[in-house]
Amino acid sequence: MKQRTYIFIFIIGTLLFPQLNYAQIDFNKRPDDDLGNVEDEFQELFFEALKQEGIENYQRAVDALLKCINIKSSEPAAYYELGKNYNKLKNFGAAENALKKAISKEPDNEWYLDELYEVYIQQDDINKAIKTIKQLVKYHPEDYKQDLAALYIKDKDYKNALEVLDELDKEFGVNKDRDYLRNQIYDITGKDKDRIENLEERLKNEPDNEINYLNLIYRYSETGKKDKAFKTAKQLLEVNPNSQLVHLALYKFYLDDNDTENAIHSMKIVLMSSEIKPDAKAKVLNDFVNFVATYPEFEPDLLEVTTLVSNDKSAKTLLELAQYYLKIGDKTKALSYFEEVLNEDPNNYSVLKDVLLLQLDLNLDEKAAKRSEQTIELFPAQPIFYLINGVANIKLKQPKKAIESLETGLDYIIDDVKMEIDFYTQLSLAYQLDNNITKSQAFTKKAEALTKGQHP
């Protein structure tokens, strides 16, 4: 499969430069007998097949190649091209037969074997795919062996899959792709002990590699071995005192042990780190906020951190800060952070609603009226935004705009009695402001009837 690009380049080369050989075919060898016309016809048909394949006319390519084989049945390249085109046509039986003939004539051709492997993969014929890829391993051991391990997993042959992965790790070192396959096996088989033993062995072999500690900490924690995870985290800190990632684990352990000083220290390192991703920071900040809600005496530490991370423009971090300030009642600060979230994520429904409600609450009525109009364009079927717009316009003494918005929004209310009551109440106020007392009283009665559980 890794050879597709090479094959394509090679074939294009044969099209552009006919003087090159294709496999074992010498199209430029001058005939020394009366078979010259036959050779010319073969060459013409062969290149016609390549051209048709290039423009995805696979059946025409097949027709040309069958004629090639009728003329000269000894050329493996013709069978190879025939197999490729049958494969494109999903005629897998014919593709397999053609490619086997090509391989029988040229057993050590990697491209022929790779195409046959592709036939088996497309048919999900795992046994034949495994047999074929074993022949390919010698050409590109790392790539094909990794594919072999994946096939063993698909075949539920986990023992052989792990053996192949162990061989690859020993020869080429560990990598994320192989670790993904390895963890698939451990997840399927439930052999957490084997997984941890593998990670412990890695740490033993590479005691200076930070990722080995982090992987082991994660797996210890996942399997409930908190003490071992904590101990490993402390070991990493001894080996690498400047590690920032380890504090993603340490702050949790410190919190569990009521070691607030070290917990806060670790959280600060995480939140100020340039190495740690915003999503992880947001989670830590959320834990910090919850911690301070329980232990308000540490609020100055949180405020210090929020000041330090204020330049972090990730939407999740800003949202956590907004929620925190909302929780402690600083609505102005909360609004400023919610508005920063909108700079990063301008169509966030939930945040738009929070911003508009805070603007109303803080008597920023002109801003609420303008932004709610814009929001209605984004979410034209959401009644809450019509309600907010109506309230803002009532506060701005613009009853006609309020009435228009509220009556439009009423049509979008579905099975929400409380919201319907809010709409009727605001319509009553809007009509009163517009000196239409009759309609104002009518909407008041509708609101009262719904409040009492009656039909208006």
GIKA-V560501 format. One record per residue. PHI is phi in degrees with one decimal (* if undefined). PSI is psi as a letter, one per 30 degrees, with the letter a starting at -180 (999 if undefined). OMEGA is omega as a letter, one per 30 degrees, with the letter a starting at -180 (999 if undefined). Layout:
PHI&PSI&OMEGA, PHI&PSI&OMEGA
This chain:
*&e&l, -71.6&f&a, -89.7&f&a, -56.2&e&a, -63.5&e&a, -63.0&e&a, -63.3&e&a, -60.4&e&a, -61.4&e&a, -62.7&e&a, -68.2&e&l, -58.8&e&l, -61.0&e&a, -67.3&e&l, -72.6&e&a, -80.0&e&a, -127.9&i&a, -60.6&f&a, -71.7&f&l, -75.7&l&l, -81.0&k&l, -115.2&j&a, 52.9&c&a, -107.2&g&a, -88.2&k&l, -105.1&j&a, -74.4&f&a, -105.3&g&l, -69.4&k&a, -72.2&k&a, -66.0&k&l, -108.9&g&l, -146.2&a&a, -86.5&g&l, -93.2&g&a, -57.0&e&a, -64.6&e&l, -62.8&e&l, -62.0&e&l, -63.4&e&a, -66.1&e&l, -60.1&e&a, -61.1&e&a, -62.9&e&a, -67.1&e&a, -63.7&e&l, -71.2&f&l, -63.5&e&l, -63.9&e&l, -63.0&e&l, -64.7&e&a, -65.0&e&l, -64.5&e&a, -61.2&e&l, -102.7&g&l, 66.8&g&l, -93.4&i&a, -68.4&e&a, -66.5&e&l, -64.9&e&l, -62.6&e&l, -59.4&e&a, -59.1&e&a, -66.7&e&a, -70.1&e&l, -62.7&e&l, -66.7&e&l, -57.2&e&a, -68.6&e&l, -64.0&e&l, -76.9&e&a, -145.9&j&a, -88.0&g&a, -96.5&f&a, -89.0&j&a, -64.7&e&a, -61.8&e&a, -66.3&e&l, -67.0&e&l, -61.9&e&l, -63.7&e&l, -62.1&e&l, -61.8&e&l, -59.5&e&a, -71.7&e&l, -61.7&e&l, -61.1&e&l, -63.8&e&a, -84.4&g&a, 63.8&g&l, -92.8&i&a, -70.4&e&l, -61.2&e&l, -66.4&e&l, -62.3&e&l, -61.3&e&a, -62.7&e&a, -65.2&e&a, -69.7&e&l, -63.8&e&l, -66.1&e&l, -61.1&e&a, -68.6&e&l, -62.8&f&a, -89.1&f&a, -146.3&i&a, -63.1&f&a, -99.1&g&a, -86.5&j&a, -62.1&e&a, -62.3&e&a, -63.8&e&l, -64.5&e&a, -64.8&e&l, -67.9&e&l, -64.0&e&l, -58.2&e&l, -62.9&e&l, -59.4&e&a, -68.2&e&l, -62.8&e&a, -65.0&f&l, -89.9&f&a, 60.1&h&l, -90.5&i&a, -65.9&e&a, -60.1&e&l, -69.2&e&l, -63.1&e&l, -63.7&e&l, -59.0&e&a, -73.5&e&a, -69.4&f&l, -62.7&f&l, -76.5&f&a, -86.7&f&a, -54.3&e&a, -65.2&f&a, -81.0&e&l, -139.2&i&a, -56.5&e&a, -64.6&e&a, -69.3&e&a, -71.7&e&l, -66.5&e&l, -64.2&e&l, -62.5&e&l, -63.3&e&l, -61.3&e&l, -63.6&e&l, -67.8&e&l, -60.3&e&l, -62.3&e&l, -63.4&e&l, -87.4&g&a, 62.1&g&l, -98.4&i&a, -71.1&e&l, -61.5&e&a, -67.0&e&l, -60.7&e&l, -65.5&e&l, -61.8&e&l, -64.5&e&l, -63.5&e&l, -63.0&e&l, -60.3&e&a, -65.8&e&l, -62.3&e&l, -67.3&e&a, -83.9&e&a, -116.8&f&a, 86.6&l&a, -75.4&l&l, -146.7&l&a, -64.2&e&a, -62.0&e&a, -70.7&e&l, -64.2&e&l, -61.8&e&l, -63.8&e&a, -61.1&e&a, -68.8&e&l, -57.7&e&a, -63.2&e&a, -63.7&e&l, -65.7&e&a, -67.6&e&a, -85.8&f&a, 71.1&g&a, -91.5&i&l, -65.0&e&l, -62.1&e&l, -64.2&e&a, -61.2&e&a, -67.9&e&l, -62.0&e&l, -62.6&e&a, -70.0&e&l, -63.9&e&l, -65.7&e&l, -61.6&e&a, -63.8&e&l, -63.2&e&a, -77.4&e&a, -132.1&i&a, -71.4&f&l, -100.4&g&a, -88.7&j&a, -59.1&e&a, -63.2&e&l, -64.4&e&l, -65.5&e&a, -63.3&e&l, -62.9&e&a, -69.8&e&l, -58.8&e&a, -62.0&e&a, -72.1&e&l, -60.8&e&a, -62.4&e&a, -63.2&e&a, -97.9&g&l, 81.4&g&l, -92.1&i&a, -61.9&e&a, -61.8&e&l, -67.5&e&l, -63.5&e&a, -62.1&e&l, -62.1&e&a, -66.4&e&l, -62.8&e&l, -66.4&e&l, -62.7&e&l, -62.0&e&a, -64.9&e&l, -68.9&e&a, -69.9&e&a, -135.2&i&a, -61.4&f&a, -91.0&g&l, -61.3&k&l, -98.5&e&a, -63.0&e&a, -62.4&f&a, -72.5&f&l, -63.0&f&l, -94.0&e&a, -61.3&e&a, -61.0&e&l, -66.4&e&l, -63.2&e&l, -63.9&e&l, -62.0&e&l, -62.8&e&a, -92.6&g&a, 58.4&g&l, -91.9&i&a, -64.7&e&a, -61.4&e&l, -70.1&e&l, -62.1&e&l, -64.7&e&l, -58.5&e&a, -66.7&e&l, -62.8&e&l, -64.0&e&l, -61.3&e&l, -60.8&e&a, -70.1&f&l, -99.0&f&a, -74.8&k&l, -90.3&f&a, -87.4&f&a, -90.1&k&a, -70.8&l&a, -55.7&e&a, -60.6&e&l, -67.9&e&l, -61.0&e&a, -60.7&e&l, -65.5&e&l, -65.5&e&l, -61.7&e&l, -62.5&e&l, -65.4&e&l, -64.0&e&l, -60.5&e&l, -65.1&e&l, -63.8&e&a, -68.2&e&l, -62.6&e&l, -83.4&e&a, -123.8&i&a, -61.6&f&l, -64.7&f&l, -97.3&g&a, -59.3&e&l, -57.1&e&l, -65.5&e&l, -65.7&e&l, -63.4&e&l, -63.6&e&a, -66.5&e&a, -62.5&e&l, -68.2&e&a, -68.8&e&a, -97.2&g&a, -63.0&f&l, -83.1&f&l, -78.3&j&a, -92.4&g&l, -67.5&k&a, -59.6&e&a, -66.6&e&l, -66.0&e&l, -61.7&e&l, -65.5&e&l, -61.6&e&l, -65.3&e&l, -60.3&e&a, -64.3&e&l, -63.5&e&a, -65.5&e&l, -66.0&e&a, -64.7&e&a, -90.9&g&l, 88.3&g&l, -90.3&i&a, -67.5&e&l, -63.3&e&l, -66.3&e&l, -60.0&e&a, -60.6&e&a, -62.9&e&l, -74.2&e&l, -60.5&e&l, -67.2&e&l, -67.2&e&l, -59.8&e&a, -65.4&f&l, -64.5&e&l, -87.1&e&a, -139.3&i&a, -66.0&f&a, -107.2&g&a, -75.6&j&a, -56.7&e&a, -62.5&e&a, -70.3&e&l, -58.2&e&l, -63.6&e&l, -63.0&e&a, -61.1&e&a, -64.8&e&l, -66.3&e&l, -67.9&e&l, -61.7&e&l, -63.0&e&a, -63.2&e&a, -94.5&g&l, 60.8&h&l, -91.7&i&a, -70.3&e&l, -63.9&e&l, -63.6&e&l, -65.0&e&l, -64.2&e&a, -68.7&e&a, -67.8&e&l, -66.7&e&l, -61.6&e&l, -64.9&e&a, -70.0&e&l, -61.8&e&l, -66.4&e&l, -76.5&e&a, -128.2&i&a, -68.7&f&a, -107.7&g&a, -102.6&j&a, -62.1&f&a, -56.1&e&a, -74.6&e&l, -66.7&e&l, -63.7&e&a, -62.0&e&l, -62.7&e&l, -62.7&e&a, -62.3&e&a, -60.4&e&a, -71.2&e&l, -63.3&e&a, -65.4&f&l, -89.0&g&l, 62.6&h&l, -121.6&i&a, -63.3&e&a, -64.5&e&l, -64.1&e&l, -63.2&e&a, -60.9&e&a, -59.5&e&a, -67.2&e&a, -67.7&e&a, -70.2&e&l, -67.8&e&a, -65.5&f&l, -55.7&e&a, -66.0&f&a, -98.8&f&l, -79.8&k&l, -128.4&j&l, 51.0&h&l, -137.7&i&a, -63.0&e&a, -60.1&e&a, -67.3&e&l, -62.1&e&l, -61.5&e&l, -61.1&e&l, -63.4&e&a, -62.4&e&l, -63.8&e&a, -70.6&e&l, -65.0&e&l, -61.4&e&l, -65.7&e&a, -65.9&e&a, -69.1&e&l, -62.9&e&l, -64.6&f&a, -91.3&g&l, 64.2&g&l, -107.1&i&a, -67.3&e&a, -58.9&e&a, -70.0&e&l, -60.1&e&a, -67.4&e&a, -62.8&e&a, -72.6&e&l, -62.7&e&l, -63.9&e&l, -61.7&e&l, -62.9&e&a, -66.1&e&l, -62.8&e&l, -67.1&e&l, -60.9&e&l, -84.3&g&l, 81.1&g&l, -103.0&l&l, -81.9&k&l, -68.0&999&999
